[in-house]
Amino acid sequence: MAKAPIPGRVKTRLCPPCTPAQAARIAAAALADTLDTITTAAAGARILVVDGDYPAPPGWAALPQRGGPLGERLANAFADARTPGAAAVLVGMDTPQLTAGHLDEALGLLGTAGGPDAALGPADDGGWWALGLRDSGHAELLRAIPTSTATTGRQTLTALSRRGLRVHLLPRLRDVDTVADARAVAAMCPADSRFARAVAADVPSPEAVAR
């Protein structure tokens, strides 16, 4: 689930101290690293559900995002990408420190008989960075959950549990929303990652901001 990295439309909370163009380059790097990671994961199919014009990598399918509020678009993404009998894991472009191991863990658990019905990756800001469902039809509950709040993750977990689903919690990750997030997440990425290089190049130093 991603947004085309267009200046002024992505990572606006990085501005200031970043310019819209710098924020867009950071978003583009995060998206590229995320796509590379998912490409190496043990998934049966990979689908880019995108807001805007952005090419899917070779071997991927692409679908447009549809709907208004984010919760509606998330639910629609699960519905549009649904393959009967196959589990699905949705991630965004805000956690470039994501590893194939994170995704393989979720898919492996959801594909195991007697395993959990859902896998939820909590985020440090109170949201979630990943949601995996054995049956994508349960994603309809996302339409009623407020997004981008400090309780979004907790409300999602509660809603899943109230449906009688067994939920496995994935490791907690930090989303990239602010400059502090960008610097912290870049430090978790390989030094040669696109995201780490973009943050080093495009996030002004504290000294430069203070001048």
Phi, psi and omega in degrees: 000118188211165175240136178302133185282078181257128180307133180091349181244348181230148175048044182292340179284353173278351185251124342286170015273347179285153168278162176304323179294319177296316179300321179293322178294323177294317178297318180298320179293319178298317180294315181298317178296320180296316179297319178300317181295314181295327178299328181272353180284160184274062180258149178284331179209152180230128185230125175268114177259107196238143172262107183108192185256109179210129185287137175284146178296161176305136180087355178261155166261163179225142177224146175281147170291146176219149182115176182262270180300156184301319180302322178292318180293325176296313179298319179294325178298315177299316182295316184289330182265003188296135172240117183307131177084358181245137175287157179226143175235124180253131173228160177258198183250013186262005181231071182293350174281357176309143176241160176299329179299322177301314182288320180297325177299311182296312182295322179295318179294317182290336180267003182264130177302131182082001179280186182291160177272339183212152174231125184237127177259104181290148177251154183299333184274006179100352176268210174218150181257344180209143171224121176247140182226132174295322176239110184297343179300335180290348180295347178303333181295339181294337181298333185260003184255123177299137180257165177058040175236168180287352180242008182302316180297315180295319179294324178294316178299317179297316181295320178296316181294323180294337175280358181085014181275142173274124188246129173259130179270124176279170178302147178283134178234163179258125175285155173263104176241315185248172177298320177299319176299314183301315180294318182294317181290322178301324179292340178272346183270157172303145184300333181266009178291153178301318183295314180300319179293320180294318179297317179298324184275327193245351175265115180302145178291155177303327180294320179293322180293324184288335182289000000 
